[in-house]
Amino acid sequence: MIRELVPDDERQAIAAHHDLLDDDFDFLPTWSARQNWEAYIERMAEGRSGEFVPEGWVRSGLFVAELDGQLVGRVSVRYELNDYLSEVGGHLGYGVVPKFRGQGIATQLCRFALAELGSHGVDSALVTCDKQNAASRATIIACGGQIDQNRPSVEENGGNTKLRYWISTRG
Ligand SMILES: CC(C)(COP(=O)(O)OP(=O)(O)OC[C@H]1O[C@@H](n2cnc3c(N)ncnc32)[C@H](O)[C@@H]1OP(=O)(O)O)[C@@H](O)C(=O)NCCC(=O)NCCS
């Protein structure tokens, strides 16, 4: 099941956040241990509805994958692109808890995000990954990604190369 965060997710979501820090990936974007959990999920819900979008951000949603009562992954969906997202970040970003990798969860999260974008009027989604991230690259290709012909890659600050793919949300 792929859904938004709920109050009961606190313990597992924070554990997943810590599990992914070694991958330099935030399971819970902008989360801080100092913030009350209910306030955090409310802020995420407001970010999705557009009620509260921080300066420099775009409207976005955070969704988690639950399998047999366990939080196993997440995807964030950006309903619009700003300058940074249209170069480097793209429309969506997923991460899977290490012990649940290799079971198709990222592929399901990516497909879910594409359907979500499609239902909000985005026909083609930009999805990027680090050049050396073979699993993410395979996920994008499994979901129908086509390399951007005009701008196949971009250098991030710090010299990291991101590959840029487009995926139709229309299947
Ligand atoms: C990238 C990531 C999300 C993949 O999650 P996952 O649930 O293991 O991926 P899936 O099981 O859906 O596999 C997707 C594809 O990747 C391939 N794959 C999985 N692990 C792989 C690996 N270590 N090396 C190469 N390919 C791999 C699978 O075979 C599959 O390809 P296929 O459809 O051609 O068989 C996960 O490794 C992760 O969370 N990494 C850290 C965060 C991150 O890098 N996020 C992406 C930011 S762009």
The ligand as a Tripos MOL2 file, in Angstrom:
@<TRIPOS>MOLECULE
LIG
   48    50     1     0     0
SMALL
NO_CHARGES

@<TRIPOS>ATOM
      1 C1         17.7340    3.0740   -5.6850 C.3       1 LIG1
      2 C2         16.7870    2.2890   -4.7920 C.3       1 LIG1
      3 C3         15.5950    3.1790   -4.4520 C.3       1 LIG1
      4 C4         16.3180    1.0180   -5.4940 C.3       1 LIG1
      5 O1         15.3250    0.4030   -4.6880 O.3       1 LIG1
      6 P1         14.8720   -1.1220   -4.8900 P.3       1 LIG1
      7 O2         13.5340   -1.2670   -4.2130 O.co2     1 LIG1
      8 O3         15.9480   -2.0370   -4.4810 O.co2     1 LIG1
      9 O4         14.6780   -1.2010   -6.4720 O.3       1 LIG1
     10 P2         13.8240   -2.2970   -7.2510 P.3       1 LIG1
     11 O5         13.8290   -3.5750   -6.4600 O.co2     1 LIG1
     12 O6         12.5030   -1.6960   -7.6360 O.co2     1 LIG1
     13 O7         14.7180   -2.5290   -8.5390 O.3       1 LIG1
     14 C5         14.6480   -1.6250   -9.5940 C.3       1 LIG1
     15 C6         15.6400   -2.0470  -10.6350 C.3       1 LIG1
     16 O8         16.9770   -1.8870  -10.1100 O.3       1 LIG1
     17 C7         17.7110   -3.0850  -10.2550 C.3       1 LIG1
     18 N1         18.5920   -3.1300   -9.1240 N.ar      1 LIG1
     19 C8         18.2500   -3.2480   -7.8050 C.ar      1 LIG1
     20 N2         19.3530   -3.2010   -7.0480 N.ar      1 LIG1
     21 C9         20.3860   -3.0390   -7.9040 C.ar      1 LIG1
     22 C10        21.7810   -2.8910   -7.7200 C.ar      1 LIG1
     23 N3         22.3210   -2.8810   -6.4980 N.pl3     1 LIG1
     24 N4         22.5430   -2.7300   -8.8260 N.ar      1 LIG1
     25 C11        21.9980   -2.7060  -10.0540 C.ar      1 LIG1
     26 N5         20.6870   -2.8210  -10.3010 N.ar      1 LIG1
     27 C12        19.8920   -2.9880   -9.2230 C.ar      1 LIG1
     28 C13        16.6510   -4.1720  -10.2380 C.3       1 LIG1
     29 O9         17.1120   -5.3520  -10.8700 O.3       1 LIG1
     30 C14        15.5440   -3.5170  -11.0260 C.3       1 LIG1
     31 O10        15.8280   -3.5440  -12.4120 O.3       1 LIG1
     32 P3         14.9800   -4.4890  -13.3930 P.3       1 LIG1
     33 O11        13.5710   -3.9620  -13.3250 O.co2     1 LIG1
     34 O12        15.6470   -4.2750  -14.7060 O.co2     1 LIG1
     35 O13        15.1310   -5.8580  -12.8160 O.co2     1 LIG1
     36 C15        17.5010    1.8860   -3.4540 C.3       1 LIG1
     37 O14        18.7150    1.2520   -3.7690 O.3       1 LIG1
     38 C16        17.7610    3.0520   -2.5190 C.2       1 LIG1
     39 O15        16.8910    3.4060   -1.7120 O.2       1 LIG1
     40 N6         18.9560    3.6690   -2.5930 N.am      1 LIG1
     41 C17        19.2970    4.8100   -1.7360 C.3       1 LIG1
     42 C18        18.4810    6.0300   -2.0850 C.3       1 LIG1
     43 C19        18.6190    6.3840   -3.5420 C.2       1 LIG1
     44 O16        19.6820    6.2490   -4.1280 O.2       1 LIG1
     45 N7         17.5120    6.8530   -4.1150 N.am      1 LIG1
     46 C20        17.4750    7.2520   -5.5070 C.3       1 LIG1
     47 C21        17.7610    8.6880   -5.6250 C.3       1 LIG1
     48 S1         17.7480    9.1230   -7.3730 S.3       1 LIG1
@<TRIPOS>BOND
     1     1     2 1
     2     2     3 1
     3     2     4 1
     4     2    36 1
     5     4     5 1
     6     5     6 1
     7     6     7 2
     8     6     8 1
     9     6     9 1
    10     9    10 1
    11    10    11 2
    12    10    12 1
    13    10    13 1
    14    13    14 1
    15    14    15 1
    16    15    16 1
    17    15    30 1
    18    16    17 1
    19    17    18 1
    20    17    28 1
    21    18    19 ar
    22    18    27 ar
    23    19    20 ar
    24    20    21 ar
    25    21    22 ar
    26    21    27 ar
    27    22    23 1
    28    22    24 ar
    29    24    25 ar
    30    25    26 ar
    31    26    27 ar
    32    28    29 1
    33    28    30 1
    34    30    31 1
    35    31    32 1
    36    32    33 2
    37    32    34 1
    38    32    35 1
    39    36    37 1
    40    36    38 1
    41    38    39 2
    42    38    40 1
    43    40    41 1
    44    41    42 1
    45    42    43 1
    46    43    44 2
    47    43    45 1
    48    45    46 1
    49    46    47 1
    50    47    48 1
@<TRIPOS>SUBSTRUCTURE
     1 LIG1         1 GROUP 0 **** ****
